[in-house]
Amino acid sequence: MKKSSIWNLALAMTISLGVAACGSSSSNEENSETEVTENQEPERLGGLALYTVRDAMAEDPKATLQKVADAGYAYVEAAGYADGQFYGMEPAEFKSYLESLGLAPKSTHMGGVNLENADEQIAATKAAGFEYFVIPVPPMGMFTFGPDGMGMKGTKEELVNILTTLGEKCTAAGLKLLYHNHDFEFKPMEDGTILTDYILENTDPAHVNYQMDLFWVTKAGADPLAYFEKYPGRFKAWHVKDMNDEGNFAPVGTGNIDFARILAEKDKSGMAYYLVEQDQTFGLDPMEAIKISHQGITEIGFN
């Protein structure tokens, strides 16, 4: 099985395990019935993490990207790299097609990266026009998941060394490296260390920074603003996804995360861009979910 396929399966299983413990998803459907105005051209703003529409991207990437553009998004984050291609397209072709739709390639999750293929993946990322190379979980077999949730094997020192090496490679290529969190990086390790704190305190911001997932940091019981205060300027990107009362994923603006409070500290965080994401939509069509979320970010005041 290809590394990208293994990665996609692992992440899908991880998300399923994380959500299953939170209770029934039926309330998500009830809470997600926000009306989206029909026949009205939405304002172009914000980005979409294409993982949200991964099934549609696998079936017909070009038609799906057209729908993403039509929903009003201005840029995208990829999560579909395999065999030197993004969603079956050569990097230059992918870049050209996005630009034909008025979409900008902003960042890409590269879950299959290792020290042997890093140069090739960085070159492909650069050729596709992306600015940010994102490590979605501890790479090179370090990520774990199971009944107890997500975690990491190996040591925090090993992870920092890998991120530093990859970050220096990205910098040399004119890219920026980000590490994307889930919940476990904000929970104490066996020795009491908080992995996020360790990463930020032991990496050079010239080469390694964070993509903060606002759902997962909230799920962990941490406060994004406390991290903005402690490590100002280190959170270059946000994943914006909401949480309902059962703790499940929800379209932006239909849950209980106070995005306006977080957005007020955007400058302190260092946020340069943000992406709507919803890992699971619980029976709601993902294309409808991204329209609801786009309306949500517009009403909340994202720009």
ABEGO torsion letter per residue (X at the ends): XBAAAAAAAAAAAAAAAAAAAAEBAAAAAAAAABBBBBGBBBBBBEBBBAAAAAAAAAABAAAAAAAAAAAGBABBBBABBBGGBBGGBBAAAAAAAAAAAGBBBABBBBAABBAAAAAAAAAAAAAAGBABBBBABBBGGABBBBAAEBBBBEBAAAAAAAAAAAAAAAAAAGBBBBBBBBAAAABBBAAGBBAAAAAAAABBAAABBBBBBAAAAAAAGBBAAAAAAABBGABABBBBBBBBAAGBBBBBGABABBAAAAAAAAAAAGBABBBBBBABAGGBBAAAAAAAAAAAAAAAGBX
